[in-house]
Amino acid sequence: MPIKEIPINVVGLRPGERLNKSLVMDGEELLPTNHEKVFMVQNYRLDMSGFQRDMEVLKELVLVRNREGTVALLRTMSSRY
């Protein structure tokens, strides 16, 4: 069976594709753990008191089954933190 050459067309990245993935964002640092391949991320920009307040509100929204409020707060938190 003869070998047939197959043309390869390099077309670039597709939408959503990346060449690499950053493990940390600006204001964050990778810290070592006991396992050589597992790291912890330290975020120096996180407002811990604000985060804890948001988590308490989120907990209450979930307990009273307020779906709309829960989703809205999660959206806000995802952009804030």
Secondary structure, DSSP 8 states (H G I E B T S, - for coil): --------------TT--S---SS-TTEEEEE-SSTT-EEEEESS--HHHHHHHHHHHHHHHHTT-HHHHHHHHHHHHHH-
